[in-house]
């Protein structure tokens, strides 16, 4: 799992550049993905490429909620807490499966050490979704400073 780079700033224009670059790459490589970006709770970018469905829209939503809840990538949450038993994870944290799922592919957009938004990708394997998101952040000129600490189960 690639570490998630941080951003120097995040605004609507940055989200548009990030999403547009990711979509352009996906189109060139003929990848059927859905891409969504949030600033806080506002979705500011959404694209669904050929080969996707409304199911992918639901996947980006569920993955993004995991990132907002834990403050780290959904891949990290999967690796740390869920592993081969995502249902146990959901029970442990009392999270409804229709709203949350610990599948890789959503990453926090971190500015100044705080999560300012989320980038989520759905359509490939979880690891490929994660790598596509991280590569898009690197392409934007983000810096590898690590991610904030995650939460632990109570």
Buried (B, 14 or more C-beta within 10 A) or exposed (E): BBEBBBBEEBEEEBBEBBBBBBBEBBEEEEBBBBBBBBBEEEBBBBBBBEEBEEEBBBBBBBBBBBBBBBBBBBBBBBBBBBEEEBEEBBEEBEBEEEEBBBBBBBBBBBBEEEBBBBBBBBBBEBBBBBBBBBBBBBBBEBEEEEBBEBEEEE
